[in-house]
Amino acid sequence: MTAFTAEGAFSGFSVDDIDAAEQFYGSALGLDVQRNAMGFLDLRLPNGGSILIYAKPNHEPASFTILNFPVPDIDAAVDELISRGVTTKIYSDAEFPSDDRGIVRGDGRGPDIAWFRDPAGNVLAVLQA
C-alpha cells in the first residue's frame, strides 16, 4: 500500500483581491465558485476537478497560462466573453499575431486560441477543442 496518492489532487493559484476574483470567476465566466471556511475560493469544474484560489498580499501574476477552457466554437466563445466585459486581446500582434478580437489561429500548427486575464493579471485561455 502506498502513502502517496493523486486521488483528490487539486491545483491552486493566487490573486490580490479575493472579492474581485469571486466576481470574475462566478459572474463574468459563469463558473461554480464557493468561498470556503478559510475565506479562499473553491472553483468547481464541471468535470469534477477543483481549483483553490487564495489571496496573497504580494501576489504577482503568473507569466504563463494558468487555466485553459476548451470550447467547440472559439469565435462564439470569444464573442460571449467580450459581451461579458472580458478583454481577449491582451498581447501585441508582434508577440502573437491575432485578429481584432485576440484570436490566434493555429493554422494546423496548434489550436485556435485567445488569451485573457483575470482581475489579478493571471493569464487564462479559451481554445478550440
QUINORUR-V821725 format. One record per pair of residues at least 24 apart in sequence whose ideal C-beta (glycine too) atoms are under 10 Angstrom apart, sorted by the first residue. I is the first residue (numbers start at 1). J is the second residue. Records with the same first field share a line. If there is no record, write none. Layout:
I->J / J
This chain:
8->50
9->49 / 50
10->42 / 43 / 45 / 49 / 50 / 51 / 52
11->43 / 49 / 50 / 51 / 52 / 53 / 66 / 67
12->40 / 41 / 42 / 43 / 50 / 51 / 52 / 53 / 54 / 66
13->43 / 51 / 52 / 53 / 54 / 56 / 59 / 61 / 62 / 66 / 67 / 118 / 120 / 122
14->52 / 53 / 54 / 55 / 56 / 57 / 58 / 59 / 60 / 61 / 62 / 66 / 120 / 122
15->40 / 41 / 53 / 54 / 55 / 56 / 59 / 61 / 118 / 119 / 120 / 121 / 122
16->55 / 56 / 57 / 58 / 59 / 60 / 61 / 119 / 120 / 121 / 122
17->55 / 59 / 118 / 119 / 120
18->53 / 54 / 55 / 56 / 120
19->55 / 119
20->55 / 118 / 119 / 120
21->53 / 54 / 55 / 118 / 119 / 120 / 122
22->53 / 119
23->119
24->53 / 84 / 85 / 86 / 117 / 118 / 119 / 120 / 124
25->51 / 53 / 67 / 118 / 119 / 124
27->84 / 85
28->81 / 84 / 85 / 86 / 116 / 118 / 119
29->67 / 69 / 81 / 84 / 86 / 116 / 118 / 124 / 126
30->80 / 84
31->67 / 69
43->67
45->69
53->118 / 120 / 122
55->120
56->120
59->120 / 121 / 122
60->120 / 121 / 122
61->117 / 118 / 120 / 121 / 122 / 123
62->117 / 118 / 120 / 121 / 122 / 123 / 124
63->121 / 122 / 123
64->122 / 123
65->113 / 115 / 122 / 123 / 124 / 125 / 127
66->118 / 122 / 123 / 124 / 125
67->118 / 122 / 123 / 124 / 125 / 126
68->111 / 113 / 115 / 124 / 125 / 126 / 127
69->114 / 116 / 124 / 125 / 126 / 127 / 129
70->111 / 125 / 126 / 127 / 128 / 129
71->111 / 112 / 114 / 126 / 127 / 128 / 129
72->128 / 129
73->112 / 128 / 129
74->101 / 103 / 104 / 105 / 106 / 111 / 112 / 113 / 114 / 126 / 127 / 128 / 129
75->99 / 101 / 103 / 112 / 114 / 128
77->103 / 114 / 126 / 127 / 128
78->102 / 103 / 112 / 113 / 114 / 116 / 126
80->126
81->114 / 116 / 124 / 126
82->114 / 116
86->114 / 116 / 117 / 118 / 124 / 126
87->115 / 116 / 117
88->114 / 115 / 116 / 117 / 124 / 125 / 126
89->114 / 115 / 116
90->114 / 115 / 116 / 117 / 121 / 123 / 124
91->115 / 123
102->126
103->127 / 128
